[in-house]
Amino acid sequence: MTLSRREWLGSILGASLGGAIMPSGCAPRAREQRRFEGEFVGPSFELGHALRREIATPQLTTPQLAAPERVYDAVVVGGGVAGLSAARALRAQGIDDLLLLELEDEVGGTSIGGTTNAIAHPWGAHYLPVPTPEDAALTALLQEMGVIQSVDSRGIARVDEARLVREPDERLYYRGYWYPGLYPGVGESPAERAEHARFEAQMRAFAQRRDASGRRAFAIPVDRSAVDDDLLALDRVTASAWLAAQGFRSSRLLWYCDYACRDDFGLTLSQASAWAFVHYYAARIHASQADPADLITWPEGNFALVKHLRTSVGLARIQADVLVTRVADAPEHVTINATRAHTRQPLAFHARRAVLAVPHFIARRLVAELAPIEHASHGAWIVANISLSGRPSSAGSASAWDNVLYDSPSLGYVVATHATGRDHGSTVWTYYLPLTDEDPRVARTKLLEHTLEHWQDAIVADLARAHRDLARFITRVDVCRWGHAMVQPRVGALWAGGRVAAQAPRGRVHFAHSDLSGIALFEEAFHQGLRAAGEVATALRAT
C-alpha cells in the first residue's frame, strides 16, 4: 500500500508534527527509504542525566569543609555563552585567578559548531542581529573581533560586509515554488496586504516607544526594557490572543507570526507570551530606522563568537569533563563538589566567589533551597547537518542563506557555505526542528525514543517536498538532539514568575544564564554573564 504524504510524514514525525505538513503529492513507500551515513552528535544525555543520580550520593554532595589547598578568586560553573562571558569579563577587570568548569568536552552550550568534509557549520544558534546602540557591551565585543568597524553619531554600526548575510538572504517554499523573503505575500488580497502593513506599523510604534526615563519599551537585553503596566500586561496573555484582540486574522500574517515564535522561542503563537512575541520584532528595530537590524553570521554560526570568548578566557583556565554535583557557601569560601564526568573521580574546588552559569533548573539541583522561576520551561529541538555532494533542484527563487518551507513543522535550513560565496558544489545544510508539544516532557521523550534513522527519514522527507532529487546528493545526515535547548517565554514567565529575583546572589554564589532573561538569545546570555561578573568583581574588591 502506498501511503499518502501526510500519513508518511505523520508516521515518521509523529502526529503532533506530521499533521502540520501539506498533504500534496505522493510519498515513497517506507521500505524504499534510503539509509544514510551519519550519527548522533552533540551534548551527552548520559552525562546530563548523571547529575540527577550523583546529587543523591552523600559522599559526593556533602560539602568538603576541610581547609582547601587552594582557593580561587572565582570559579565559573558552566561553559556556555553566559559562563564564557562572565569569565572574560572577570579577566577584563583584573581577576585572573579563576577557573571555568564545563561538563562537556567542548565549551559553547547551544552555540557550538562543527566541521564536516572541511565545511564549517553550526550545531545551534547561527546568527546575531547587529546590536542597537543600547547594547554597548556587545558592540564593544564585536569591535574587538573586527566585525563592527565603526559606529556613527547616531549609534549605527558599520559592519564588515563579509560578516553580513549576503543576498539572497531568505526565501520561502510556498505552494510548490520558492519565493524571495519569508512573508507569503504572493497572491494576497488588498485586505491581507493592508493587514500586514498595519502589523508592521504597530511593531515600529512599539520600537519607538519610550518610558518616562527614556527606556525602550522592548530592549535587548530584556532587563533594560520599560516596565509600564500596559506593557507588562502583555506577558499575561498569549501571542495568539493578543493578535486576535488587535484584529489580525489573515492566515498569511498569522503563519508569519507563528514562524517567528517557533524560530526564536520553540513555541507556537498559542503558547508564547505576547510580550515576548512583540519583543521579537520591536527590540530589533533601531530608533532611527524602520526595518529590523541586519544579521551577522559565520559559516559555523555563533560558534565563531564562542571561539573568541574561549580565547579571551584562556584554555588554561578551562577544565572540561567536570560534573558539578553541589555548590555550598561555606563559612569562608564557596565549596564546589564535582566528579570527572567519565571516570567519576571525586573533585572539590574552592573559591572566594562562584558563578553558576547553568540553566536555573540545574542551579536548583546544585544550590539548596533555591526558588524556581515560575511558568518557565525548556524546549526540545532537533538540529541536523545534511552533507551534500552537490545542489538539489529548486523551483523558483535561487538558493538563499535561510530557506523556509511554509507548510512544515520545521524552520527549514540554512546553507553553511552561503557566506563564503560558494553557490555550487558540495555544501552543508543545517536543519532546525523545534518540538512544540504543549508538554516539553513529551517532546524530550520523543527526542530520546526515536532512532537516528527515524530522524534522518523525517528530515529528508520534509525537505524532499521542495527538492525532489535531494536524496541522491546526500552523503550523510548527522543529528543533534537538544533536550533542554533553551528557556521558553510562556505566559507569565518573563515578568510574573520571579525571573528578576532569581538573578540575586545567594551569599557568595552568583547566577548567570539566559534563563534569567527569559529569552534564549546570545545577547541575553552575554548580558547575564557580564552582570554576574560585575557583582563578583565588586564583591572581591570590597574584601
C-alpha positions as CSV (number, residue, x, y, z in Angstrom):
1,M,0.0,0.0,0.0
2,T,1.3,3.5,-0.9
3,L,1.0,5.9,2.0
4,S,-0.2,9.5,1.5
5,R,2.4,12.2,2.2
6,R,0.5,13.2,5.3
7,E,0.4,9.6,6.5
8,W,4.1,9.0,5.7
9,L,5.3,12.1,7.4
10,G,2.9,11.6,10.3
11,S,4.4,8.1,10.8
12,I,7.9,9.5,10.8
13,L,7.5,12.7,12.6
14,G,4.6,11.7,14.9
15,A,1.1,13.0,14.9
16,S,1.9,16.4,16.5
17,L,4.5,17.2,13.8
18,G,3.3,15.3,10.8
19,G,-0.1,17.0,11.0
20,A,1.4,20.3,10.1
21,I,2.8,19.0,6.7
22,M,0.9,19.8,3.5
23,P,-0.6,16.6,2.1
24,S,0.4,17.3,-1.6
25,G,1.6,14.6,-4.0
26,C,2.6,11.1,-3.2
27,A,5.3,9.8,-0.9
28,P,7.7,6.9,-1.4
29,R,6.9,3.6,0.3
30,A,8.6,3.3,3.7
31,R,10.6,0.2,2.5
32,E,12.1,2.2,-0.3
33,Q,13.7,4.8,2.0
34,R,17.4,5.1,1.6
35,R,19.7,4.6,4.6
36,F,22.2,7.5,5.1
37,E,25.6,7.7,6.8
38,G,25.6,9.8,10.0
39,E,25.5,9.7,13.8
40,F,24.0,11.4,16.8
41,V,26.3,14.2,17.9
42,G,26.3,17.0,20.5
43,P,25.8,17.0,24.2
44,S,25.7,13.7,26.1
45,F,22.3,12.8,27.5
46,E,24.0,10.3,29.7
47,L,26.2,12.9,31.4
48,G,23.3,15.3,31.8
49,H,21.1,12.7,33.4
50,A,24.1,11.6,35.6
51,L,23.7,14.8,37.6
52,R,20.4,13.6,39.0
53,R,22.0,10.4,40.1
54,E,25.2,11.9,41.5
55,I,23.4,14.5,43.7
56,A,21.7,11.6,45.6
57,T,25.2,10.2,46.5
58,P,26.0,11.5,50.0
59,Q,29.8,11.3,49.7
60,L,29.7,13.5,46.6
61,T,27.1,16.0,47.7
62,T,28.3,16.7,51.3
63,P,30.4,19.9,51.2
64,Q,34.0,19.3,51.9
65,L,34.7,21.8,54.7
66,A,38.3,20.9,55.3
67,A,40.8,23.7,54.7
68,P,41.5,23.7,51.0
69,E,44.9,23.7,49.4
70,R,43.9,26.4,47.1
71,V,41.1,29.0,47.0
72,Y,40.5,30.6,43.6
73,D,39.3,34.2,43.4
74,A,36.4,32.9,41.2
75,V,35.1,29.7,39.8
76,V,32.6,29.7,37.0
77,V,30.4,26.6,36.6
78,G,29.2,26.2,33.0
79,G,30.9,26.9,29.7
80,G,28.1,28.2,27.6
81,V,27.9,31.8,26.4
82,A,27.0,33.2,29.8
83,G,29.8,31.4,31.6
84,L,32.4,32.3,29.0
85,S,31.2,35.9,29.0
86,A,31.4,36.0,32.8
87,A,35.0,34.6,32.8
88,R,36.1,37.0,30.1
89,A,34.6,40.0,31.9
90,L,36.3,38.9,35.2
91,R,39.6,38.8,33.4
92,A,39.0,42.2,31.9
93,Q,38.5,43.5,35.5
94,G,41.9,42.1,36.6
95,I,40.6,38.9,38.1
96,D,42.9,36.2,36.6
97,D,42.9,33.7,39.4
98,L,39.8,32.0,38.0
99,L,38.6,28.6,36.7
100,L,35.8,27.7,34.4
101,L,34.3,24.2,34.8
102,E,32.4,22.6,31.9
103,L,30.6,19.2,31.7
104,E,31.1,18.5,28.0
105,D,34.3,18.2,26.1
106,E,33.7,21.5,24.3
107,V,32.5,24.8,25.6
108,G,29.8,26.8,23.9
109,G,26.5,25.3,25.0
110,T,23.9,25.7,22.3
111,S,26.2,27.9,20.2
112,I,28.6,25.0,19.4
113,G,29.7,24.3,15.8
114,G,31.5,21.7,13.8
115,T,33.1,20.8,10.5
116,T,32.2,18.1,8.0
117,N,34.2,17.4,4.9
118,A,36.1,20.7,5.6
119,I,32.9,22.7,5.7
120,A,32.2,24.6,8.9
121,H,28.6,24.6,10.2
122,P,26.6,25.4,13.3
123,W,25.0,22.9,15.7
124,G,22.8,25.5,17.3
125,A,22.5,29.3,17.2
126,H,23.7,30.6,13.8
127,Y,23.3,34.4,13.6
128,L,23.4,37.7,15.6
129,P,21.4,40.9,14.8
130,V,23.6,44.0,14.6
131,P,23.2,45.4,18.1
132,T,21.2,48.5,18.9
133,P,23.1,51.5,20.5
134,E,21.7,50.5,23.9
135,D,23.8,47.3,23.9
136,A,27.2,49.0,24.1
137,A,29.0,46.0,25.7
138,L,28.0,43.7,22.8
139,T,29.0,46.4,20.3
140,A,32.4,46.5,22.0
141,L,32.8,42.8,21.7
142,L,32.1,42.8,18.0
143,Q,34.5,45.7,17.6
144,E,37.1,43.7,19.4
145,M,36.5,40.9,16.9
146,G,36.7,43.3,13.9
147,V,33.1,42.6,13.0
148,I,31.9,46.2,13.7
149,Q,34.3,48.6,12.1
150,S,32.9,51.9,13.3
151,V,29.9,53.4,15.0
152,D,28.4,56.8,13.8
153,S,27.0,59.6,15.9
154,R,23.5,58.0,15.8
155,G,24.8,54.8,17.2
156,I,24.5,52.9,13.9
157,A,27.3,50.3,13.5
158,R,29.2,49.8,10.2
159,V,29.7,46.1,9.9
160,D,32.3,44.2,7.9
161,E,30.5,43.3,4.7
162,A,32.0,39.8,4.8
163,R,30.1,39.1,8.1
164,L,26.7,40.4,7.0
165,V,24.3,37.9,5.5
166,R,24.6,38.3,1.8
167,E,21.8,38.3,-0.8
168,P,19.7,36.4,-1.3
169,D,19.2,36.1,2.4
170,E,15.8,34.5,2.7
171,R,13.3,32.5,0.7
172,L,10.0,30.7,1.3
173,Y,8.7,27.5,-0.3
174,Y,5.1,28.2,-0.8
175,R,2.6,26.2,-2.9
176,G,5.2,24.3,-4.8
177,Y,7.5,27.3,-5.6
178,W,10.3,29.2,-3.9
179,Y,9.7,33.0,-3.4
180,P,12.1,35.7,-2.0
181,G,11.6,36.7,1.6
182,L,9.7,34.9,4.4
183,Y,6.3,36.5,4.3
184,P,3.9,34.6,1.9
185,G,2.8,37.7,0.0
186,V,2.2,36.1,-3.4
187,G,-1.5,36.2,-4.3
188,E,-2.5,38.1,-1.2
189,S,-5.7,40.3,-1.3
190,P,-5.7,44.1,-0.8
191,A,-7.2,43.4,2.7
192,E,-4.4,41.0,3.6
193,R,-1.8,43.4,2.3
194,A,-3.3,46.2,4.4
195,E,-3.4,44.0,7.5
196,H,0.3,43.1,7.1
197,A,1.2,46.8,6.7
198,R,-0.8,47.6,9.8
199,F,1.0,44.9,11.8
200,E,4.4,46.3,10.7
201,A,3.4,49.8,11.6
202,Q,2.4,48.6,15.1
203,M,5.7,46.9,15.6
204,R,7.5,50.1,14.5
205,A,5.4,52.1,17.0
206,F,6.4,49.7,19.8
207,A,10.1,50.1,18.7
208,Q,9.8,53.9,19.0
209,R,8.0,53.9,22.4
210,R,9.9,55.1,25.4
211,D,9.0,55.3,29.1
212,A,9.3,58.4,31.3
213,S,13.0,57.5,31.9
214,G,13.8,57.1,28.2
215,R,14.0,53.4,28.2
216,R,12.8,51.4,25.2
217,A,9.5,49.6,25.6
218,F,11.3,46.5,24.3
219,A,15.0,46.3,24.6
220,I,17.9,43.9,24.2
221,P,18.9,43.0,26.9
222,V,15.4,42.3,28.3
223,D,16.3,43.8,31.7
224,R,16.6,47.3,30.1
225,S,13.0,47.3,28.9
226,A,10.4,49.6,30.2
227,V,8.1,48.2,32.9
228,D,5.0,50.2,32.2
229,D,1.8,48.4,33.4
230,D,0.2,48.2,30.0
231,L,3.4,46.6,28.6
232,L,3.8,44.1,31.3
233,A,0.2,43.1,30.8
234,L,1.2,41.6,27.5
235,D,3.1,38.9,29.5
236,R,-0.2,37.7,30.9
237,V,-1.8,36.7,27.5
238,T,-0.7,34.5,24.7
239,A,0.6,36.0,21.4
240,S,-2.4,34.4,19.6
241,A,-4.9,36.1,22.0
242,W,-3.2,39.5,21.6
243,L,-3.2,39.2,17.8
244,A,-6.9,38.3,17.8
245,A,-7.7,41.3,20.1
246,Q,-5.9,43.6,17.7
247,G,-8.0,42.3,14.8
248,F,-5.2,40.4,13.0
249,R,-6.8,37.5,11.2
250,S,-5.0,37.0,7.9
251,S,-3.8,33.4,7.7
252,R,-0.7,34.6,5.9
253,L,0.2,37.0,8.7
254,L,-0.6,34.5,11.4
255,W,1.6,31.9,9.8
256,Y,4.4,34.5,9.6
257,C,4.0,35.4,13.2
258,D,3.8,31.7,14.3
259,Y,7.0,31.1,12.4
260,A,8.7,33.9,14.3
261,C,7.7,32.3,17.6
262,R,8.9,28.9,16.6
263,D,12.1,30.4,15.3
264,D,13.1,32.3,18.4
265,F,11.3,30.5,21.2
266,G,10.4,27.0,20.0
267,L,6.8,27.9,20.8
268,T,3.6,28.4,18.8
269,L,1.5,31.6,18.9
270,S,-0.9,29.9,21.3
271,Q,2.0,29.0,23.7
272,A,4.2,32.2,23.7
273,S,3.8,35.3,25.8
274,A,2.6,38.2,23.8
275,W,5.3,40.4,25.4
276,A,8.0,38.0,24.1
277,F,6.3,38.0,20.7
278,V,6.3,41.8,20.4
279,H,9.9,41.9,21.7
280,Y,10.9,39.6,18.8
281,Y,10.1,42.4,16.3
282,A,10.3,45.6,18.2
283,A,13.6,45.1,20.0
284,R,15.5,44.6,16.7
285,I,14.4,47.9,15.1
286,H,16.8,50.8,15.6
287,A,15.2,54.0,16.7
288,S,16.3,55.9,13.6
289,Q,15.4,53.1,11.2
290,A,12.2,51.5,10.0
291,D,13.5,48.0,9.3
292,P,14.9,45.3,11.6
293,A,18.6,45.2,12.1
294,D,20.9,43.4,9.6
295,L,22.1,39.9,10.5
296,I,25.7,38.9,11.3
297,T,26.7,35.3,10.6
298,W,29.6,33.0,10.1
299,P,29.7,29.5,8.4
300,E,30.0,27.9,11.8
301,G,27.3,30.2,13.2
302,N,27.7,31.6,16.7
303,F,30.5,29.2,17.4
304,A,32.7,31.9,16.0
305,L,31.7,34.1,19.0
306,V,32.3,31.2,21.3
307,K,35.8,30.7,20.0
308,H,36.6,34.4,20.6
309,L,35.3,34.2,24.1
310,R,37.2,31.0,24.8
311,T,40.4,32.6,23.6
312,S,39.8,35.6,25.8
313,V,39.3,33.4,28.9
314,G,42.4,31.2,28.0
315,L,42.4,27.5,27.7
316,A,44.5,27.1,30.8
317,R,41.6,28.4,32.9
318,I,39.0,25.9,31.4
319,Q,38.5,22.4,32.8
320,A,36.2,20.2,30.7
321,D,34.7,16.8,31.7
322,V,33.7,18.1,35.1
323,L,30.3,17.2,36.5
324,V,29.5,19.6,39.3
325,T,27.2,18.0,41.9
326,R,26.9,20.5,44.7
327,V,27.7,24.2,45.4
328,A,27.7,25.4,49.0
329,D,28.6,28.7,50.6
330,A,30.9,27.6,53.4
331,P,32.0,29.9,56.2
332,E,35.0,31.4,54.4
333,H,34.6,30.3,50.8
334,V,32.4,28.5,48.3
335,T,32.9,24.8,48.1
336,I,32.1,23.1,44.7
337,N,31.8,19.3,44.8
338,A,32.2,17.5,41.4
339,T,33.4,14.4,39.7
340,R,35.3,13.7,36.5
341,A,32.3,13.0,34.2
342,H,33.8,9.9,32.6
343,T,35.8,8.4,35.4
344,R,33.7,9.5,38.4
345,Q,36.8,10.7,40.2
346,P,35.7,12.9,43.1
347,L,36.8,16.5,42.9
348,A,36.4,19.6,45.0
349,F,37.1,23.2,44.2
350,H,37.1,26.3,46.4
351,A,36.6,29.9,45.6
352,R,36.1,33.3,47.2
353,R,33.1,33.7,44.8
354,A,31.3,31.4,42.4
355,V,29.2,32.0,39.3
356,L,26.6,29.4,38.3
357,A,26.2,29.9,34.6
358,V,23.8,26.9,34.1
359,P,20.1,26.7,33.4
360,H,18.1,27.6,36.5
361,F,16.6,24.1,36.9
362,I,20.2,22.8,37.1
363,A,21.2,25.6,39.6
364,R,18.3,24.4,41.8
365,R,19.9,20.9,41.9
366,L,23.2,22.4,43.0
367,V,22.2,25.0,45.5
368,A,20.0,24.2,48.4
369,E,16.6,25.9,48.8
370,L,16.8,27.9,45.5
371,A,13.4,29.1,44.4
372,P,12.1,28.1,41.0
373,I,11.2,30.6,38.2
374,E,7.5,30.0,37.8
375,H,6.0,29.3,34.4
376,A,9.5,28.6,32.9
377,S,10.1,25.6,30.7
378,H,12.7,24.5,28.3
379,G,12.1,23.4,24.7
380,A,13.5,20.4,22.9
381,W,15.0,20.8,19.4
382,I,16.5,18.7,16.6
383,V,19.3,20.2,14.7
384,A,20.7,18.2,11.8
385,N,23.6,18.9,9.4
386,I,23.0,17.4,5.9
387,S,26.1,17.0,3.9
388,L,25.6,17.3,0.1
389,S,27.8,16.4,-2.8
390,G,26.0,19.0,-5.0
391,R,23.0,21.2,-5.1
392,P,19.5,19.6,-5.5
393,S,17.0,21.1,-8.0
394,S,15.0,24.0,-6.8
395,A,11.9,25.6,-8.5
396,G,11.8,29.4,-8.3
397,S,13.9,31.8,-6.4
398,A,17.6,31.0,-6.1
399,S,19.0,29.3,-3.0
400,A,19.3,31.7,-0.1
401,W,21.1,31.6,3.3
402,D,17.8,30.9,5.1
403,N,15.3,28.5,3.3
404,V,11.9,28.0,4.9
405,L,9.1,25.7,4.0
406,Y,5.7,27.3,4.5
407,D,3.7,24.1,5.5
408,S,6.3,22.4,7.7
409,P,6.8,21.9,11.4
410,S,10.5,22.7,10.8
411,L,12.2,26.1,10.3
412,G,13.8,24.8,7.1
413,Y,17.5,25.1,6.7
414,V,20.5,27.5,6.4
415,V,23.3,26.9,3.9
416,A,26.6,26.8,5.7
417,T,28.6,27.8,2.6
418,H,26.4,30.7,1.6
419,A,28.5,33.3,3.5
420,T,31.6,32.1,1.6
421,G,30.0,32.7,-1.8
422,R,30.1,29.1,-2.8
423,D,26.9,28.6,-4.7
424,H,27.9,25.4,-6.5
425,G,29.4,22.0,-5.5
426,S,29.4,20.4,-2.1
427,T,27.8,22.1,0.9
428,V,26.1,21.5,4.3
429,W,22.5,22.4,5.1
430,T,21.7,23.0,8.8
431,Y,18.1,22.0,9.5
432,Y,16.2,23.2,12.6
433,L,13.1,21.5,14.1
434,P,11.6,22.7,17.3
435,L,9.4,20.1,19.1
436,T,6.4,22.3,20.0
437,D,4.4,19.8,22.1
438,E,2.4,21.5,24.8
439,D,4.2,19.5,27.4
440,P,8.0,19.8,26.9
441,R,8.5,16.4,28.7
442,V,6.6,14.7,25.9
443,A,9.0,16.4,23.4
444,R,12.0,15.2,25.3
445,T,10.6,11.6,25.3
446,K,10.3,11.7,21.6
447,L,13.8,13.0,21.3
448,L,15.2,10.0,23.1
449,E,12.9,7.2,22.0
450,H,13.4,7.6,18.2
451,T,16.3,6.2,16.4
452,L,18.8,8.0,14.2
453,E,17.2,6.5,11.1
454,H,13.8,7.8,12.3
455,W,15.1,11.4,12.4
456,Q,17.0,11.1,9.2
457,D,13.9,9.9,7.4
458,A,11.8,12.6,8.8
459,I,14.2,15.3,7.9
460,V,14.7,14.1,4.3
461,A,11.0,13.5,3.8
462,D,10.3,17.1,4.9
463,L,12.9,18.7,2.6
464,A,12.3,16.4,-0.4
465,R,8.9,18.1,-0.9
466,A,10.9,21.2,-2.1
467,H,13.8,19.3,-3.5
468,R,12.6,16.1,-5.2
469,D,16.1,14.9,-6.1
470,L,17.6,15.7,-2.6
471,A,18.4,12.1,-1.6
472,R,20.8,11.4,-4.5
473,F,23.0,14.4,-3.3
474,I,23.1,13.4,0.4
475,T,26.4,11.9,1.6
476,R,25.5,11.9,5.4
477,V,22.9,13.2,7.8
478,D,24.2,13.9,11.4
479,V,21.7,14.8,14.1
480,C,22.0,16.7,17.3
481,R,19.3,16.3,20.0
482,W,18.8,19.2,22.4
483,G,16.6,18.1,25.3
484,H,16.7,21.4,27.1
485,A,17.7,23.6,24.2
486,M,16.5,27.0,25.6
487,V,14.2,28.6,28.0
488,Q,10.7,29.3,26.6
489,P,8.9,32.6,27.3
490,R,5.5,31.2,28.0
491,V,2.8,33.3,29.6
492,G,3.9,34.8,32.9
493,A,7.5,33.6,32.7
494,L,9.1,37.0,31.9
495,W,7.5,39.4,34.4
496,A,5.4,37.4,36.8
497,G,7.4,34.3,37.7
498,G,10.3,35.5,39.8
499,R,12.8,35.8,36.8
500,V,14.3,39.1,38.0
501,A,14.5,37.9,41.7
502,A,16.4,34.8,40.5
503,Q,19.3,37.0,39.4
504,A,20.1,37.9,43.0
505,P,23.2,36.2,44.5
506,R,22.9,33.8,47.4
507,G,25.8,34.6,49.7
508,R,29.0,34.2,47.7
509,V,27.2,32.3,44.8
510,H,26.1,34.4,41.8
511,F,24.0,33.3,38.8
512,A,24.3,33.9,35.1
513,H,22.3,32.3,32.3
514,S,19.8,33.3,29.6
515,D,17.2,31.6,31.8
516,L,17.4,34.8,33.9
517,S,16.4,36.8,30.9
518,G,13.5,34.5,30.0
519,I,14.5,34.6,26.3
520,A,17.4,32.5,24.9
521,L,19.4,34.8,22.8
522,F,23.2,35.2,22.6
523,E,22.8,38.8,23.6
524,E,20.9,37.8,26.8
525,A,23.4,35.2,27.9
526,F,26.2,37.6,27.2
527,H,24.5,40.3,29.3
528,Q,23.8,37.9,32.2
529,G,27.4,36.8,32.2
530,L,28.6,40.4,32.4
531,R,26.1,41.3,35.1
532,A,27.2,38.4,37.3
533,A,30.9,39.2,36.7
534,G,30.3,42.8,37.7
535,E,28.8,41.6,41.0
536,V,31.7,39.3,41.7
537,A,34.3,41.9,40.9
538,T,32.6,44.5,43.1
539,A,32.5,42.0,46.0
540,L,36.1,40.9,45.6
541,R,37.3,44.5,45.6
542,A,35.4,45.1,48.8
543,T,37.2,42.3,50.7
